[in-house]
């Protein structure tokens, strides 16, 4: 069974975010979930809220989530940085 769809629902993801990969490591009781966004999205400038193109992405971060079936669950994401005409790269 493909675990991407159930994990997308469990995490409450909506477009443009989606689950790309789920790895279950039973020996260490850990689930890792990678969540990228669709290509070509525009992101809001955190200062003014105007949407613009993605400039690049921050380094991957790992967030601890609620356990999945008694396994520690971690979500991996690379947050996009916006390129705002007024404020530059944020």
C-alpha positions as CSV (number, residue, x, y, z in Angstrom):
1,X,0.0,0.0,0.0
2,X,1.2,3.5,-0.8
3,X,1.4,5.5,2.4
4,X,1.6,8.9,0.8
5,X,-2.2,9.5,0.6
6,X,-3.0,8.5,4.2
7,X,-0.1,10.6,5.5
8,X,-1.2,13.6,3.5
9,X,-4.6,13.3,5.0
10,X,-3.3,12.8,8.5
11,X,-1.1,15.8,8.2
12,X,-3.9,17.9,6.8
13,X,-2.0,18.9,3.7
14,X,-3.6,21.0,1.0
15,X,-2.1,22.1,-2.3
16,X,0.5,23.0,-3.3
17,X,2.0,20.8,-0.5
18,X,1.9,17.0,-0.8
19,X,3.6,13.9,0.6
20,X,6.4,12.8,-1.7
21,X,8.0,10.0,0.4
22,X,7.2,8.0,3.5
23,X,9.9,5.8,5.1
24,X,9.0,3.5,8.0
25,X,11.9,2.1,10.1
26,X,10.4,-0.5,12.4
27,X,13.8,-1.3,14.0
28,X,14.0,2.2,15.6
29,X,10.2,2.8,15.7
30,X,10.4,5.9,13.4
31,X,8.4,7.3,10.5
32,X,9.9,10.0,8.2
33,X,7.6,11.9,5.8
34,X,9.0,14.3,3.1
35,X,6.7,17.1,2.1
36,X,7.6,19.3,-0.9
37,X,5.4,21.8,-2.8
38,X,4.4,21.6,-6.4
39,X,6.7,23.4,-8.8
40,X,5.8,26.8,-10.1
41,X,4.0,28.1,-7.0
42,X,4.2,31.6,-5.8
43,X,4.8,32.5,-2.2
44,X,3.8,35.5,-0.1
45,X,6.4,38.0,1.1
46,X,6.4,37.8,4.9
47,X,6.6,41.6,5.2
48,X,3.9,42.8,2.8
49,X,2.0,39.7,1.8
50,X,2.4,40.2,-2.0
51,X,2.8,37.0,-3.9
52,X,5.9,36.4,-6.0
53,X,8.1,33.7,-7.4
54,X,10.1,31.3,-5.3
55,X,13.7,32.5,-5.1
56,X,15.1,29.4,-3.5
57,X,14.6,27.1,-0.5
58,X,15.9,27.1,3.0
59,X,17.9,24.1,4.2
60,X,15.7,21.0,5.0
61,X,14.2,21.1,8.4
62,X,12.9,18.2,10.4
63,X,9.8,18.7,12.6
64,X,8.6,16.3,15.2
65,X,4.9,15.3,14.7
66,X,2.4,13.3,16.7
67,X,3.2,9.6,16.8
68,X,1.9,7.2,14.1
69,X,0.9,3.9,15.6
70,X,3.4,4.4,18.5
71,X,6.2,5.3,16.2
72,X,8.0,8.7,16.4
73,X,7.0,10.7,13.3
74,X,9.1,13.4,11.7
75,X,8.1,15.7,8.8
76,X,10.9,16.9,6.5
77,X,10.4,20.1,4.6
78,X,12.4,22.8,2.7
79,X,10.6,26.1,3.1
80,X,10.6,28.4,0.1
81,X,11.9,31.9,0.2
82,X,10.1,34.6,-1.8
83,X,11.5,37.2,-4.1
84,X,9.6,40.4,-3.4
85,X,10.1,43.5,-5.7
86,X,9.9,45.8,-2.6
87,X,11.7,43.8,0.1
88,X,14.0,41.5,-1.8
89,X,14.6,37.9,-0.9
90,X,12.8,36.8,2.3
